[in-house]
Amino acid sequence: MDARFTDMLRPFLKHSGAEPLDLAPDTDLRRLGVDSMQAIELLFTIEDTFGISLPDEDLNDTTFATAGSLWQAIAAQLPGEVTA
């Protein structure tokens, strides 16, 4: 995951802790408030931020489940990115 991704994602997350949220690949996005409506807004932001379109087969609950799964879907569309 890169800084551009985590900076883009943070405003979509509901975090009540005093410490800044440390985003890890296994961070559960649903637990932090990303519901179906948020996912649609997030999708538009991803497209604007990275200049990509996620394929229809990636527009599912599994992709939007964790920060890591979402990043893998994004990275797969970026030229020269390694998704492993």
N, C-alpha and C positions, 0 to 999 in steps of 0.2 A: 504494500500500500504506500502511496506517495503522499507528500504533504498537501498537494493540491486536492487530492481525494478527501483526506481527513478534514481539511479546512472547509470544503464544500458540504460535507456530511454533518458537521457539528450543529449548525443551526436547525437541523431537522430532529435533533435528539432532545428529549426531555431528561434533564439531569438535575437532581436536587442537592447533590453533594457540594461541599465547600471547595474541594479540590477539583481542578480541571479533569474532565473525563479523559482517561487514557484509552484510546481506541486500539483494540487488538483485533486480529482476524476473527476471533471467536466472539466478539461483542455482539450480543443479541439485539438486533435493531427493533424487533417487535416489543421487547421489554422496555425499550427506551422511547416508545411512542410512535414508531413508524407503522401506521396502519395503511389500509388500501388507498385512502385519499392522500396521505403523505407520500406514499410510494409513487403516485402519479406526478405529484409536484417534484419529487426527487428525480424522477425520470427526465422531466423537462430540464431540470438544472444540470443533470449529467450530460444531456445532449448539448446544452449551451456551453458548459465548462470544458468539455473534452472534444467537442465537434464531431461526435459519433452518434450513431443510432444503434441501440441494442436490438438484436434480432428478436422476432416475435417469440421464439422458443425460450428466450431468456427472461421474458416478462412473466414471472411466476413467483410464488411464495418462497421457493427454495433460493432463488437468486437474491431476494430481498430479506432473507432470514438473518444473515450476519454481515458484518463489515467485510469479512474476507470473501464470502461468496459474491457479494456485490462487486468488490474490487476485481475478482477474477473475471466476471462478465465484462466489465469495462476494459480491463487490460487486454482481453482477447480481441478487442476491436481496435486497439491502438497499435499503430505500426511499430515494430521493433520491441514491443513489451514481452517479457517472459511472464507467463501466468502461473508457473509452479511455485 
